[in-house]
Amino acid sequence: MISFDSSKKIFKLSNSKYSYYFYINPLGYLVHLYSGKKLNELGIERTNERYIERYAFLNEEFKEVCDENYYYSEQGSLFECASFLKSDKRGAFAVIKHTDGSYITSFKYFSHKIVKGKVSSENYPHFKVNNFDKVETLIVTLKDEKEDIFLELYYVMYEKISGLIRFSKLINKTGKTIELDRICSLELDSYNKDFDLVSIHGQWGDDKELELEKVGHSKIVVNDNHGGRGFRQNPTIILKEHNANYDHGEVYMCSLVYSGNFKFEVGLDEYDQLRLQALISDEMFSFTLQNNETFSTPECILIYSSEGINKATQTMHDIVRENLLPNSYALKERPILINSREPFMFDFDTEKIKKLILDAKALNIEQVVLDDGWFGKRNSDNSSLGDLYVNEDKINLKEVIDFAHKNRMKFGLWVEPEMISPDSELFRKHPEYALYDRNTKPTLLRHQLVLDLTNDEVVDCVFKELEKIFSRYDIDYCKWDFNRYLSEIGSLHLGNEKQGEIFHRFMMGSYKLLNKFINRFPNVLLETCASGAGRFDLGMLYYSPQIWGSDETNPFSRVMIQFATNVFYPLSTIGAHVSAANSLTLQDKAIISLFGTYGYELDPDKLSEEEKNKVIEFNGLHKRFHHIVTKGDYYVLSSPYTSNFASWMCVSKDKSEALVFNFNFRREQTKGRFLRVKGLDPNKNYFNSLTNDVYKGDFYMNVGINISAPLKEGMTMLFVLKEVNFIVKNVLNNKANKKKREKLL
């Protein structure tokens, strides 16, 4: 997969689906040649000719030297690692304050090695290798032109993945101190293919929306600076050819495996060439590196598709499920849960939770989660974060958990361990544990501050309290919340000289805490959450196989949120629950929630008998088809951004079953509508649960499912397509065949 042609000095990274080429030019710079569909062979000629200003410089004798070859220009060549404060003004790979105080940085080739297997970025969440994976890693070491600062570029290629993983490491060998102000995980320079950029933005209750922008000469910046609870933008983007859609055209999907402040920069230069850079945000980022100290970046995955967005989505879903999520839950069915917050908020006791357990069991719900209010003196949002001990005056937690297990129900607990309330025993005992500038009056968001997880003492303190709870009680599930972003930050632990390191060190502290938790309690199902669906990223998914999709459960909003999330993240990672929100029916909300990790945010006591029967019915439907959602291939059929419909489907890997979803936003009268599905075997026969027909897969993919009836506002449809071994030319009407049809569902 990875090779080096020493005569031409060309690196080739190639598998059956994707190829990536770059070379060492005569001056020692790494110059990018190609990224795209598999290419067996490539030369420098014609690929890399530059008909622009040549590279000229003064030599040791102060005579002008001009490099007259057509294959290099410092201003316009495509690089793997751009310089800073030289002629290339398109965006630096790294910004370093050198030992002499200057910032001019230019890295040249020093050495390289090809490693069998995967090298991972140190101390970060990262993609893993399974026993059946063939993986290779290229490590190219570069040296700064001025002094002994080394940069290692890592390229990881999986045989099965159309794309690669990138990260980098800076090493200070100067014998003195340097300052690092910016460093990229990935740089991709490319000829312009008339690109559009697709990104995700949002806010609380409107957590994810897709946004499309034309890539032009004004640089587009996709970033977040909240320190973790980011709704504003998400650390994943798509670059697509302008005419590319969900099924056709060239597409790159790029995601950082990181949960803190991040940045993507995308733009064209004066020669209409594109540069994409992915990095930890350089806002409030300044690291001092002593001699022999290193700094590594998070991994960044780059997925390539020549078959549109759907193929990129499927590739991303597969590698996340198989190589990123915690192994114990990656492809495992999750229990149907109900949360105590909607029925009780903070007003609960032992008997109320026991009754909720019995009510849930009667509805075939499998897990009850005790939400906020079980610890310290917390009867509202304004106290006790940090005091992780059970309020025994309020609830007998052991009795409740034992009662759940006796009734064959799982039990979960809500925590918010990265936060601290000013009104808490922990704050009164250790005010230095709070992360805020002591020379300001800190803003309180939700009456709380953030713990200083840059300090290992604080990380250890929090973990010990978590360990006491989860080792004392037999808890099956943990909902790990994060409700306040970082503002007015100041760390007493780091001191004045390292305040520029807070955001990143805080994130690394959070990872350290999560890592301790999952290693100590590997069988606890962890679901992270950040005031809804903030901090929904690949970094969190390394620890948590599912993340709460949004606090907004209104179907009209939820369809949009899930549509945007589905494009980048596996459906099995998205917490999707049925609520009591007064919009549409329980059935409509259940159908939407089937395409995620399924559960309820409502009070069973307030359901009618008819609604309870519906809950039981849809719980059965979830169990029947969740394997398709968890493990199958996802396809967008129609986009709500360009039509009145949000339509998608999941197809099992063996193409034997498919689950099709359709939702219309506005009311429509009868129109000629055929919903053409995707991903079926064209030669297999499929039973269609909507029309009770059996046709071959090519019929459903080329003609479609007829939905030409009048459609009410917010009408939710769910179709099942199932492979069968008999052929029916017309609708089956007789009783025998009707019974046969019913057994198929």
N, C-alpha and C positions, 0 to 999 in steps of 0.2 A: 504493500500500500504506500509506503514512504520510501523514496530512493533519492540518491544524489548522483548526478552525472558530473564527475570531477573534471572532465574535459571541457564541458560547456558551463560548469558551475551552476547547474539548474537543479533546484529542488522540485521533486514531483510528489504530490500527495494525491493519491487517486484510488478509488474503489469502483465498484460496478456502476455507481450512480453519479459520482461527483468527482471533479478534478480541480486541483489548486496548484498553480505553478508560480515560483518566483526564483530569482537568481542573484548571484553575487556579481555585481558589475566590476569593471576594472579598477574602480576607485574604492571598492570595498563596501558599497552601499547595497542593501537588500532592495531589489526592484521587483515589484509585482508584475506578473505576466498574464495570469488567467485565473478566473474562478467561474465555474459553471458546470454544465452537463459534461459527463465523462468524455475526456479527450485523450486519445492514446499517445499522441506525440505532439511536441511543440518546440519551436525554435525561437531564438531572439529576433531573427530577421522578420521583417514585416509586422510581427506582433508588437514590437516595442520601438518602432522608429519615432523619433521626435523631431519634427520640423519647426522647432522653436529655438529661442536663444540658447547658445551653447554654454557650457559650464567653463568659466574662466577664473583664474586665481593667480596670485603672486607666489612664486616659488621662494626658496631660501635665499636666492640671489636678487630678490625683488624684481624679477623679470616676469612679465605676463605670460602665463601658459594657458592656452585654450584647448580644451578637449573637443576635437572636431568630429567625434563619432556621432552617428545619428541615433544612438540608443540611450542617451542620457541628457537630462536637463534638470538641474536642481530645482528650477521653478515649476517644471511640469511633469517630471517622471512620476510614475505610480510607485509608491513606496510601501514597504512593510512597517516602517518605523520612521516617521517624519522628524526632521530636525527642529530646533527652536532658535530663533534670531539669526537664521541664515536666509537664503533666498526663497525658501519655501515658506509661504505665508498662509497656508491653508489650514493650519491647526497642528500643534505640536503633539507628539506622542508622549513626551515627558518634559517637565519643566523643573530644572534643578538649579539651586543656588550653589555654585561651586566653592571650593576652598579659597579662591581669590576674590569671591564676591560677585563674579560675573555669572550670567545665565546662559551663555551660548552653549548649546548642546547639540552634538552630532555623533551618532553611533555608527561604527563600522564593524564589519564581520571580523570575528576573532577565532571562533571554532564552532563545531557542531557535533551532535551525536544523535543517533536514532536508537530508540529504546523499544524493545518488545514489551507490550503492556501499556498501562496508563500511568502517567505521572500526574498527581493532583496538586492543586494549589494548597499551600500549607494553612491549616487551621480554619479553612473556609468550608462551608457546605459545598459538595462537589458531586459530579456524576461518578457512578461506580462501574465496576466491571463484573459481569456474571461469568460463570464457568464456560459458557458457550460463546462468549464474545471474543472476537479477534480484534485487538486494539494495538496501535503503535503510536509512539510519541516522538516528535522531532523537537530537539532543544537546540536553538541557535543562540550562541553567546556573542554579544556585540561589546565593543569597548569604545568609550568616549574618546574623541580625537584629542582632548586636552589632558585628561588625567585618568587615573585608575578607577573609573566608575564603570561597572559592567552591567549590562542589561541582558537578561535571558528571555528569549521569546519561546513560548511553548505552543506547539501545534499537536493536538490529539485527534487521531482519526480512527473511527469505528468502521469495520468492514461493512456493517449493515446500515449505516446512517449516511444519508445524502447531506454531507456538511462536515464541520469540524468544530472543535472546542479550542479556544484560545485563552491564554493568560500570560502574565509576564512577572519577572522578578528583578528588582534593582539591588545591586550589591556595591557597597562602599568599600573600596580597597585603597583609599587615598592616604590613610594614616591620620586623617583629620576629620572634622565634622562637615557634613553637607546638609542641605535642606531640600526636601522633596515637596514640590507644590502641585504636581500633577503627574499622573501616570495612567496610561490606557491599558485595558485588558485586550482590546482588539482594535486594529485599524484595517479598513478595507478600502483601497483605492481602486477605481474602476472607470472604464469609459462610460460615458453617459448613455443610458438606455431609456431615456425619457421616463425617469423614475417618478413614482408617487410614494409618499410616506404614509403609512397607516400606524397610528398610535392610539393609546387608551388614556382618557382623562376621566375625572369624576369628582364627586364630593360625597359626603355622608348622605345615604338614602338615594343617591344617583351614582352608584359606586363606579360604574364602568360604562363609558361610551366610546365608540370608535370614531376617530377623526382622520380624514384624508386630506393631505396637502400635497400640492405639486412641489417637487424638489427643484429649486432654482438657485440663483446665485447668492441670494440672501440666506445665510445659514439658518437651518431649523435646529432648535435645541429642545430636546425632550428631557425633562429632568424633574427631580423632586428634592426638596431640602428640608423636609419635616423631621428627619432623623428616624424614620421607621413607620409612623402611622400615615403613610402617604396615600391619599386618594387622588391627588392632583394629577399625577401621571404615573404610569406603571413601567417597570424596567424591562419592557419588551416592545419591539417594533417590527413592522414589515416594510421592506422596500420592494416595490413591484413595478414592472414595466407598466406604462400608462394604460395600455390596452389589456393587461392581464386581469383576469377575474378569478372566481373561485375554482374554475375548471381548466383554464388555459393561461399560458404565458409564464414568463420567468418571475420568480418570487424568492426573496431572501427573508427569513424570519430570524431575528437576532434578540437574544435574551441574556441578561446578566443573572448569575446565580448569587444574588446579593439583595439584602433587605434594607439597607441604609440609603443615604443620599447617593444618587446616581446621575449620570448624564449620558445622553446620546447626542452627538453633533453630526449633522448631515448637510451637505451643500455642494454646489458646483463651483469649480474654479473658473478663471478667465478663459480657459481652453475647453470649457464644457465637460470637464471630468469630475467625477464624484469622489468625495471622501466621506467615509463613515468611521466615526470613532466612538467607542464605548468605554466608559470609565466610572470609577468612584467620582462623585462630583468634586470639582476643585474649588467649590465655594466652601470656605471655612475648613480647608484641608491643607495642613502644613506639617510635615513630619521631619524631625531632626534625626539623622542617621549618623551614629558614631562609626568609627572605623570598624569594619567587618560586620556591621549590621546590615540587614536586608529588609526589603519591603516587597511583599507579594500582592498581586491583585486578585480579585475574584475571577472565577471562570466565566467565560462568555461563550455561549453556543450559537453557531451560525448554521442555520438550516437552509438548504437550497432546494428549490422545486422548479422543474420545467413544465409542470402540469397544473399551475395555478395554486391558489391559497389552500384549497382543501388538502392537497397532497402535503404541503408544508405543515399544516395543522396535524395531519395523521402522523407524520414523522416525529413532530414534537411530542405529541401525545404518547407515542410508543416509547421514546427514549426516556421521557419523564416517568412513566409507569414502570418501565423495566430497569432503569439505571439510576433513578434519583430518589423516588419515594422510599420510605422505610420498608425493608423487605418483608416484614411480618404482615403488613397491611396493603402492600402495593396493588395486588390484584385480588384482594380478599373482599367479600361482600361485607358491608358495614351494617350494624344493627339500626333498625328504625327507632328513633328516639323522640321523646317529648321533653320540653324544657319547662321548669317551674316558673320562669319569669312571667310569662303571660298570665297564668292563673293567679299568681300570688304576689308578684314583685317581691318586696321585703317582708310581707306579712304572712309568714308560715310558721308551722311548728311540726313536731314529730307526727302527730295524727294526720295533719293535712297532707304531708308528703306520703305517708303510708296509704292514705285514700287515693292519692294521685297514682301511686303504683298499681293499686287494684283496678282503678278506672282504666289505666293504660293497658294493663294486661287483658282486660275484657275486650279491648279494641285490637288485640294482636300487635300492639306496640312492644318493643323488645328492651327498651332502655329508658330510664328516667334520669334526668340531669337536674341536680340541685344548683340553681344559679346563685347570683349575688345575695349576700346577707347572712351566710352561715358562720362567719368568723368575727372575732373581736367583738366590738359593740356596734356593728354595722347594721343599722336599721334604715339607712338612707345613703345617698352617694357621698355624704360629706365627712366620713370618718373611717378609720380602722384599716385602710390599705397598708400592708406591711405587717399587720398583726395576724399571722396565719395560724391561729389556734381556734378551735371550735367554741362557739358560744353555747355552752351547755345549758344555760338558762333558756335558750330558745329551741334547741333541737338536740336530740340524742342520736348522733350520727351513726353510731354502731348499730343501734336498734333499727334504724331506717335501712341501712345497707344490708343487714342480715335479713330483714323482712323482704327486701327486693330479691335477694338471692334465693330465699326460701320459696318465693313465687316464680323462680326461674326467670327473673328479670335482671338485666345488667344495671349498674348504677354509676353515674358520673358526677363530677364536681367542677364548678367554675372557679377559676383563680385569675388574679391579675398581679403576678409576682414582680413585675418590673416597676411597679408604682409604689408611692408612699403618700399617705395623707398627713398633712400637718397635725391634724387631730388623731394621733396614733401613739401607742406606747413606743413603737420603734423610733419615731421622729423625736419624741421627748428624750429617749435614751441616746440616740445617735443622730443628731441633726446634721452631722457632717456627711451622712449617707445620702442626703438629698442633692440632686444635681441642679444647682442654680447659682447665679452670680450674687455673692453676698453684698455687693455694692449697689444692687438694684432691689426694687420691690417686685418679686417675681409674680407673673400672672398665674393665677390658678385656673386650670381648665378641669371641669368636673370636680372641683374642690381638691385637686391633687397635684403632686409634683412627681418627677421621675427619679428613680433611684440611680445613684452613680455607679453604673456597671463597668466603668473604666477601672474600678477598684476591685481587685480579686477578693478582698476581704468582704465586700458587699455581696459579690456573687456567691461566695461560700456561705455567708449568713442566710441569704434567701434560699439557697438550695437545702441547707440543713432544716429550715422550717418546712419546705415542701416535702422533704424526705420523712419528717416526723409524721405528717398527715398521711402520705401515700404508703408508708410502710406499716403504720398502725391500723389503717382501714383498708379493706379489700375493695379498692376502687377500680372500675373497669375502663373509665373514660375521663379525660380531662379537657375542659374548654379553657384555653389559655388566651386571655384577653389583653388588649393594649390600647387604652382609651385616650391617651394624651400624647401629643407630639412634643418634640424638644424645642423649647424657647428660653431665652435669657439664661443660657447654660453657662455654668462655671463649675469646675471640678477642684475641690480643695486637695484631692489626692494627686492630681497631675502637676499642680504648681503653675506659676505664671508662664513659664517658658513652653508649656505643652498644651495650651488651651486650643490651639489649632488642630489638635488630634482628637478632640472629644467625640465628635460625631462618629468617626470610624471606630474608635476604641469602645464607645458605647455599644455599637452594633456587634463587635467582636465579643464583648462581655455577654450580650444577649445570647449569642451563639454558644458561648461556653456554658451558660446556664442551661440552655436547651439540651446541649450535648450531655451534660451531667444527668439531666432528668431522663432522657430516653435510654441512656446506658444503664441507669439504676432501675428503671421501670419499663423494660422493653415491651411488656404485654399490655400496657395501658394505651388505649387508642387516644392519640392526641389530636385535638382540633384547635388550630390557632385562629385568632380573631383580632381585629384591630378596629374597634369602634364600628363594627360592621365588617366590610371587606377591604379595609386598609391592609397594608403589608401582605398583599396577596402576590407572591413571587416564588421563583424557583428556590431561593435561599430558604424560605420557610418550609417549602414542601420537602426539603431534605429531612426535616425533623418531624413534620406533621403531614400525614397522608391526605388530610382534608382541611380546608379553610372555609370559614363561614362566608357565604356568597354575598350577603347584604342584610342589613337590618330592615330594608324595604322589602316587603312581601306582597305588595299590591301587584296583581298579575300583569297589568300593562307595563309597569316599571320593571318587574322581575324578568319578563321576557327579554327586554332590551339589555338588562344587566347580564343575564346568562348568555345571550347571543354573543356579546362582546367578549365575555370571559372564555366561552367555549372555543373561540378561534385560537387561543394561545394555550389554554390549560385543559388537561383531561377532565371530563365530566365527573369522574369519580373523586375529584379533589374539591368539588364545589358544594358547599353546604346549602341545600335547597329544601326549605320547609313550607308546610301548609300552615297558614295563619287564619285568624278570625277577621282579617281586614275586610271591610264592607265593600267588596268589589268582586263581581262575578260569583260563581258558585264554588262550593267546596270541591266539586269534581274538576272544574277548570284549574283551580290552584293545585290540585293533586297531580294532574297531568303534567303541568309545568315542572313540578318538583320531582317527578319521576326521573328527570334528566339531571340527576345530581345525587348527593348523599341525602337520603330521604328522612323526613321527620316532621314534627308538629310544634307550632307555637300558638297554643290555644288551651282553653279550659274545657276538658271533656264533659264537665257538669252542664255546660251551656249548649251542648249539642242535642239536637232532636234525635229521636230513634232512627229516623230516615238518614240523618247525617252520620250517625254512628255506624249504620250498616254500610254507608258509602266509604267510611274510613277503613272498615274491615275489608271491603272489596278492593280498595286501592292499595292497601297493604299487601294483599295477595298478588295484585298485579305487579307491584314493585318487586316482590320476591321472585315472581315468574320471569321477569325480563331484565332484572338489574345486571345480570352477567353481560348482556349486550352493551349496556351503558358503561359498565366498568371496564370491559376489555375490547369492545368493538371499535370499528372505524367510524369516525364522525364526518358527516357531509353537511355543508350548507346547501339548501335547495333554493331558498329565496331570502333576500336581505330586507329587513325593515327600513334600511336606509335608502333603498331605491324602489320600494313597493309598499303596498298596504299589508304585506304578509311577512311574518317571520316563520320560516320553514326549515327544519333540519331533520336529520335522521341518523341513527346508529345501526351499523350492520355488523353482525358477528363475523369473526375472522374467517370462518369456513363458509360464509355467505349463505347459511341455512336459514337465518332469521333476520328480520329488520324491524325497527321501531321507528315510525315516521310521525313527526309533530308538525302541526300547522296552526298558526294563530293569525287572525286578521284584526287589525286595530279599528278600522272604520266599518260601519255597516255598508254592505253592498247588496244590490239586487242580483238577480240571475245573470251570470255572464259565462261565456264559454271558458272554463278553467280546467286545465289538466295539470296536475302536480307530477312532474316527471322526476322519478327517484333516481338514485345513483348507487353504484357499488354492488349491484346484484350480479349473479352469474347469468349471463344472457341465455344460457341453454337449460337452466333449471326451471321447474314449474313452481310457482308460488301462489299460495292461497292468500287472498286479500280480505281482511276482516271488515273493510268498509262496504264493499259491494258483494261479498261472498262469491267472488269469481276466482278461477284459477287460470293464470296465463304465465307464459314464460317471462323470465327476467327482462329480455329485450323489449317486450311489450310495455312493461311498467317504466322502463328507462327511456323509451323513445316515444311512446304514446302518452303514458302517465295514468294517474288515478283521477277519475272525473269528479271534481268538486264544484260542479256548475250550479248548485242550488243557491237560493238566497242565503246570505250570511249575516247573522246578527253581529252587532258591535262586540268585539272581544270574544268571538267564538273560537273555542279551543277544540282541536281535533287530534285524535290519536289513532293511527292505523298500525296494524300488524301485518307483516308479510312473512309467511312461513313456507319453507320448502315442503312440497308434498310429492307423493309418488303416483298420483293419478291425475288425469287431465279431464277438465270439465269445459265444454265449449260454451255453454250458456249458464245463466244464473241457476243455482241449484234450488229447486222449489219443493221437492217432495220431502216428506217427513224423515225418511231414512237418511237422506243426504244432509238435511238440516241438523240432525243429531251429530252426524260426522263433523260438520262444520263447527258446532259448538265445542266438541272435544278438542279441536285444534287450538282454541284460545285458552 
